[in-house]
Amino acid sequence: MAAAQLVDFFNKTITEHDKFVTEWKNESRGKVIGFLLTDVPEELIHAAGFFPYGICGSSSGQERVDAHLQNWACSLVRSSFALALQGKLDFLDGLIIPHTCDTTRMVSGIWKHASPLPFMENYLLPRQVDRPSARPYLVGELARLKERLEDYRGAAITDDEISNSISLYNSNRKLLRRIFSLHEQNPGCIGNRDLYALIRAGLIMPREILNDYLGQLVDALEKDGPSSSAANHTRLVISGSVCEPPEILDYLEHAGGTVVGDDLQNGWRYIEADVRETGDPLEALADYQINRIPFAGYDTVRNPRRQFLVHLAQKKQARGVIFLHLKNCEAENYDYYDNMQALKKMGIPTLRLETEFGGSSLGQLNTRVQAFMEMVGGAD
């Protein structure tokens, strides 16, 4: 298929979010384990023979959540919970919730009460990842989660099975990094919104099928070569938890902006490194988690987020940084001032956009994006 056809395929997959998972379930008679984004070790779920399904939130059904969660709770968690309450996640057999913020810590009990599933687990991440105790603790937590998956599976998960899943997911990350690189070098080959659609589609597709289509897309993009629209783009970095609403990426592109870096949970942070394929696989998964790039839930002393963003913007030669802050995300709001000041000190302009699943004013966001792009010089 041509690149445009492949990109259309991925975008269609997002709109038909349950297509691949229901087909897989009907054919394999297997179990589907959902997870909230994106610090859950999907490789363990896959190694158990289950389908790891990333819950990406929803723009509808928020009114159903009000009876269960405060309106000031995290918009991503509220919108994900809304999907369950609407019956749009009825294909799930289980759910794993990583403890990354106050809302994820409190929602598991509410979810169990309002929309119970046969398998429900928390993934208890260490808060202070710089401490010497963090690594052994996380290895133990991974072993606990593995044991719970084994109990649900009814059989042990072997090291070979985990290693094979790690290899599969590493292949996926490599392909996505290659496409991100092609986009950065040649923005005209694949647009901002289409780029991030690949990751979102990947969260709800079997990795084996996904990798095949991504491989075809890499070949098609490399074959097409430079686009005539590749020149005169303003390089930008975006920072936040998730890219919502995706229309923002269109607004940036229409104003001549190209996203060349991010720290999003459903962006570069999800694919920026591979899991080691040698040694004990649980230790490799623990090392991967501890060394991930920082985000609001897990800042680190050795790589504070404000300095990470400065370094990223400088490395990518970005003309500005846009903060995408989901409404009521306390962790992002807490970090914002320090992040903004660090970038300002280095002469890097910033824009903060507060967004919400199903509640963002698109016209207002477009106006602010246009004004920011004019401020940073528009197209080069």
Secondary structure, DSSP 8 states (H G I E B T S, - for coil): --HHHHHHHHHHHHHTTTHHHHHHHHHH---EEEEESS-S-HHHHHHTT-EEEEE---SS-HHHHTTTS-TTS-HHHHHHHHHHHTTTTTT-SEEEEE--SHHHHHHHHHHHHHS--SEEEEE---S-TTSTTHHHHHHHHHHHHHHHHHHHHTS---HHHHHHHHHHHHHHHHHHHHHHHHHHH-GGGS-HHHHHHHHHHHTTS-HHHHHHHHHHHHHHHHHH---TT-SS-EEEEEEESS--STHHHHHHHHTTEEEEEE--TTTHHHHSS----SS-HHHHHHHHHHTS--BTTB--SSS-HHHHHHHHHHHTT-SEEEEEEETT-HHHHHHHHHHHHHHHHTT--EEEEEE-TTT--HHHHHHHHHHHHHHTTS--
